[in-house]
Amino acid sequence: MVRLAPEWRGGLQQFFKDLNESGDDVFFSPHPTDVESIRRVAAHDGKDIYYLLIEQGKTVGYGMLRGWDEGYQIPSLGLAIHPSVRGQGLGKMLMGFLHLQAFRRGAEKVRLRVNSTNDKALKLYKGLGYVFEEDPHQVDLLVGFKDLGTE
Ligand SMILES: CC(C)(COP(=O)(O)OP(=O)(O)OC[C@H]1O[C@@H](n2cnc3c(N)ncnc32)[C@H](O)[C@@H]1OP(=O)(O)O)[C@@H](O)C(=O)NCCC(=O)NCCS
């Protein structure tokens, strides 16, 4: 796991290119992915955190906890695993890592939003103890919460 920094922006750009080619941008679009936007996120300096999962120099996962910069107590979690390495436990591992980072920063809960048709992600989240409710703002989304410190 490495904290996203300017030197990793090429890897993140490629990661999004591969994700988009496999059609996953429908489920995962945490921020714009043009070169300038990636540059800005990679240079981010604040309370929110962005991590890359790197294997042999290649970006195979991307996870984030956001909301602290805006003053929220409960961070919002987001993640994606590269299509070439799915189903091997890396998503679960990255979730565990992000939960730990949130807990170490004093969060009592984490939240996330997921498309109600994203079965893989929902199964992963429910297995980790997330409890879901409908998003009052968007009908196709569910909002999940997890209490930390219970893993
Ligand atoms: C969702 C995602 C992160 C899972 O990553 P992954 O590395 O494949 O997941 P893991 O191998 O750690 O699997 C963890 C759990 O996810 C679920 N899961 C993973 N692949 C699955 C599949 N093909 N079908 C059903 N459930 C699946 C299972 O519950 C699995 O637990 P199990 O192995 O005990 O059954 C990955 O599919 C992804 O990046 N998807 C596109 C982006 C996305 O949807 N992000 C979430 C936005 S809210």
PDBQT file of the ligand as one rigid body, heavy atoms in Angstrom, charges set to zero:
ROOT
HETATM    1  C1  LIG A 201     -16.009  -4.845  -5.667  1.00  0.00    +0.000 C 
HETATM    2  C2  LIG A 201     -14.517  -5.136  -5.823  1.00  0.00    +0.000 C 
HETATM    3  C3  LIG A 201     -13.710  -4.028  -5.138  1.00  0.00    +0.000 C 
HETATM    4  C4  LIG A 201     -14.195  -6.488  -5.162  1.00  0.00    +0.000 C 
HETATM    5  O1  LIG A 201     -12.793  -6.679  -5.225  1.00  0.00    +0.000 OA
HETATM    6  P1  LIG A 201     -12.155  -8.175  -5.217  1.00  0.00    +0.000 P 
HETATM    7  O2  LIG A 201     -10.700  -8.032  -4.965  1.00  0.00    +0.000 OA
HETATM    8  O3  LIG A 201     -12.573  -8.904  -6.437  1.00  0.00    +0.000 OA
HETATM    9  O4  LIG A 201     -12.906  -8.805  -3.964  1.00  0.00    +0.000 OA
HETATM   10  P2  LIG A 201     -12.349  -9.988  -3.052  1.00  0.00    +0.000 P 
HETATM   11  O5  LIG A 201     -11.621 -10.995  -3.905  1.00  0.00    +0.000 OA
HETATM   12  O6  LIG A 201     -11.632  -9.428  -1.890  1.00  0.00    +0.000 OA
HETATM   13  O7  LIG A 201     -13.702 -10.635  -2.592  1.00  0.00    +0.000 OA
HETATM   14  C5  LIG A 201     -14.277 -10.198  -1.391  1.00  0.00    +0.000 C 
HETATM   15  C6  LIG A 201     -15.744 -10.533  -1.405  1.00  0.00    +0.000 C 
HETATM   16  O8  LIG A 201     -16.377  -9.810  -2.466  1.00  0.00    +0.000 OA
HETATM   17  C7  LIG A 201     -17.436 -10.577  -2.996  1.00  0.00    +0.000 C 
HETATM   18  N1  LIG A 201     -17.125 -10.898  -4.387  1.00  0.00    +0.000 N 
HETATM   19  C8  LIG A 201     -15.950 -10.723  -5.031  1.00  0.00    +0.000 A 
HETATM   20  N2  LIG A 201     -16.037 -11.124  -6.312  1.00  0.00    +0.000 NA
HETATM   21  C9  LIG A 201     -17.304 -11.564  -6.466  1.00  0.00    +0.000 A 
HETATM   22  C10 LIG A 201     -18.039 -12.106  -7.569  1.00  0.00    +0.000 A 
HETATM   23  N3  LIG A 201     -17.464 -12.299  -8.768  1.00  0.00    +0.000 N 
HETATM   24  N4  LIG A 201     -19.339 -12.424  -7.370  1.00  0.00    +0.000 NA
HETATM   25  C11 LIG A 201     -19.938 -12.255  -6.167  1.00  0.00    +0.000 A 
HETATM   26  N5  LIG A 201     -19.286 -11.755  -5.082  1.00  0.00    +0.000 NA
HETATM   27  C12 LIG A 201     -17.999 -11.416  -5.239  1.00  0.00    +0.000 A 
HETATM   28  C13 LIG A 201     -17.516 -11.811  -2.141  1.00  0.00    +0.000 C 
HETATM   29  O9  LIG A 201     -18.341 -11.561  -1.026  1.00  0.00    +0.000 OA
HETATM   30  C14 LIG A 201     -16.098 -11.968  -1.676  1.00  0.00    +0.000 C 
HETATM   31  O10 LIG A 201     -15.992 -12.698  -0.482  1.00  0.00    +0.000 OA
HETATM   32  P3  LIG A 201     -15.702 -14.277  -0.525  1.00  0.00    +0.000 P 
HETATM   33  O11 LIG A 201     -14.459 -14.452  -1.315  1.00  0.00    +0.000 OA
HETATM   34  O12 LIG A 201     -15.540 -14.612   0.934  1.00  0.00    +0.000 OA
HETATM   35  O13 LIG A 201     -16.914 -14.870  -1.167  1.00  0.00    +0.000 OA
HETATM   36  C15 LIG A 201     -14.135  -5.250  -7.337  1.00  0.00    +0.000 C 
HETATM   37  O14 LIG A 201     -15.013  -6.159  -7.959  1.00  0.00    +0.000 OA
HETATM   38  C16 LIG A 201     -14.142  -3.933  -8.085  1.00  0.00    +0.000 C 
HETATM   39  O15 LIG A 201     -13.170  -3.183  -8.063  1.00  0.00    +0.000 OA
HETATM   40  N6  LIG A 201     -15.252  -3.648  -8.782  1.00  0.00    +0.000 N 
HETATM   41  C17 LIG A 201     -15.372  -2.447  -9.637  1.00  0.00    +0.000 C 
HETATM   42  C18 LIG A 201     -15.360  -1.164  -8.819  1.00  0.00    +0.000 C 
HETATM   43  C19 LIG A 201     -16.457  -1.163  -7.783  1.00  0.00    +0.000 C 
HETATM   44  O16 LIG A 201     -17.558  -1.662  -7.996  1.00  0.00    +0.000 OA
HETATM   45  N7  LIG A 201     -16.113  -0.570  -6.634  1.00  0.00    +0.000 N 
HETATM   46  C20 LIG A 201     -17.075  -0.408  -5.545  1.00  0.00    +0.000 C 
HETATM   47  C21 LIG A 201     -17.873   0.820  -5.760  1.00  0.00    +0.000 C 
HETATM   48  S1  LIG A 201     -19.023   1.088  -4.440  1.00  0.00    +0.000 SA
ENDROOT
TORSDOF 0
